[in-house]
Amino acid sequence: MGFITGIATDIFGNLQFIDPKQVIMWIIGGLLIFLAIKKEMEPTLLLPMGFGAILVNLPIPPVAEGEAATGVRGVIDFLFEIGIDSHELFPLILFIGIGAMIDFEPVLTNPKLMIFGAAAQFGIFFTLCLSSVFGFELKDAASIAIIGAADGPTSIFVANMLNSNYTAAIMVAAYSYMALVPIVQPPIIKLCTTKKERLIRMNYTGKKVSKLTKILFPIVVTIIVGMVAPDATALIGFLMFGNLIRECGVLNSLSETAQNVLANLITIFLGFTIASKMVAEDFLKLDTILIMILGLVAFIVDTFGGIMIAKIMNLFSKNKINPMIGAAGISAFPMSARVVHKMGLAEDNQNFLLMHSIGVNVSGQVASVIAGGLILTLVGGALAQ
Amino acid sequence: METTTIMETTAPVAEEIVLLAEDAVAEVEAISEVAETRDYWTPEGLKESAPIMGKGMLGIFIVMGIVIGCVSLLNNVSGPKKKKEKKQ
């Protein structure tokens, strides 16, 4: 009998160390896995994050805590240290892949579309103010605000550079809302536009862009952004390097590798690594809920900003712009462009807004990186004072 | 004589204990400050964040304006020549 009790204690003894908070984190992890598999919401990131959230919240006996640091948590912490904490390696390498995926041609044929990308970053700065009103320190307010960049790597980069206390919640919010763009944006677009505005047709001229322009674009943008917002140099540099590989025409093999193998490999580690910050005692706070709400506000105000600038431009322009394309200025690429295109077709099945909305969407990608760099520069300056 | 010796021996130890106690008190105070629930309504935070919003939005529009200018220039310089197109 004593032998059986001894074995039971040896095998199941760890159960006594389960904390109810850890069980809640298992449920959250399970929910992320459910959303990834069943709803196909950003599965490449939500699935590793969900599984990682379960993994880092398994009970550890007090005596073994030191040993555990060399076990699963030790490995994930190590990944975080080398992949994110030390030099933001994972988000930057992922940006090479993203750069290689983006075709800037729609925005190069009509550069004015970049104005929408700029306007749709309003949510970032609005949320910065709102977060500071809700009592967050400036560095945390800025990190929360960058959820509005609708761009995972930029969010990770900025939050980590500012040494935010809420990195995990920010990551979860950023990727969740990116996945929720098809649900979040349509009601806001409808609320901000009239039926008449949604019916505006836009002709696509389809002008040809020279290869030289396509090659010089990433170089010129890197130089400009690097000079104005030095803190964004790494982000814009890696993004544009990926694009240069794509457009140069002599590195097709590297371009394909960057778009597929490299991006996939980093994505696997990135999701898993972010989960290292989803430890129950750090994650289950009132602030996490507040961050999720503020992230949603950032997305909504971004959408509003893009639409409003289109409306303002319509006051002065002969060729009317469908204000819905402004909403694609948030850089959730390419979901946002697809949402706008589908909404245009729903109003008028002959109204094809895809090329315009894609153009705005890719300019939003560039603008969000610039916004991240400006946040780092301006907030860094304010904190230094 | 004995009392003086004892005093001389114990004084540095006592001083060390006092210093350690002071450190401990300071540490507890620091921890309790961090643990203190933060204020969830601080409108004065706007004083710091509103100028950043203004500068940030202005900065984005300026940078994007420069990029638009450069792309337009590139399109004009390296794009297909209109005269040739007209002839064709």
Interface residues (C-beta under 8 A of the other chain):
Chain A: V107 L108 P111 K112 M114 I115 G117 A118 Q121 F122 I124 F125 F126 L128 C129 S131 S132 V133 F134 G135 F136 L138 A141 A142 K207 K208 V209 S210 L212 T213 L216 F217 V220 V221 I224 V225 V228 A229 S363 V366 A367 I370 A371 L374 I375 L378 V379 A382
Chain B: R38 D39 Y40 W41 T42 P43 G45 L46 E48 S49 A50 I52 M53 K55 G56 M57 G59 I60 F61 I62 V63 M64 I66 V67 I68 C70 V71 S72 L74 N75 S78 G79 P80
